[in-house]
Amino acid sequence: MNYSKKTVRDMDVAGKKVLLRCDFNVPQDKVTGEITSDKRIVAALPTIRYLLEQGAAVIACSHLGKPKDGPDPKLSLAPVAKVLFAHDVVGEDAKAKAAALRPGQILLLENTRFEKGETKNDPALAKALASLADLFVSDAFGAVHRAHASTAGVADYLPAVSGFLIQKELDFLGGA
């Protein structure tokens, strides 16, 4: 990976498309599917706000749960989405919406684990994700230790920095 302990503050993101790996693996009510705690979403907001305020177009991605055999509607990230939502990860919907994304807008891709190559760190999937953006920001502390296509692999194809949540955790661990 090409992380060099830089954060989003060290990069000029204005006018760039930024692939932002978040941790939106939120707990949900087993019956209704309602989100029962938005703590992880709220934790990502400082990085998201900063990127948008700096004029970046943000393409957020995350996983949710552990789908067994491909896409599972119960594990869709649609309930997390507030503005724009792509119904796939690197397919036609994601490509079209990412291409149309303008500075100050945000797009949430579908659950990265709906792609078979995600947990195997498939280079083709990582490259496809990277093709959507100009820069990669890792801000999913709960998933950063996993060598998945959306957490590690994409950093082989884009300049990569950490978001504010990762930086906060690194500062805390560094002081321990």
Secondary structure as UniProt FT lines:
FT   HELIX           8..10
FT   TURN            14..15
FT   STRAND          17..21
FT   TURN            30..32
FT   HELIX           39..53
FT   TURN            54..55
FT   STRAND          57..61
FT   HELIX           73..75
FT   HELIX           78..80
FT   HELIX           92..100
FT   TURN            103..104
FT   STRAND          106..108
FT   HELIX           112..114
FT   TURN            116..121
FT   HELIX           123..130
FT   TURN            131..132
FT   STRAND          135..138
FT   TURN            141..145
FT   TURN            149..152
FT   HELIX           153..156
FT   STRAND          160..162
FT   HELIX           164..175
//
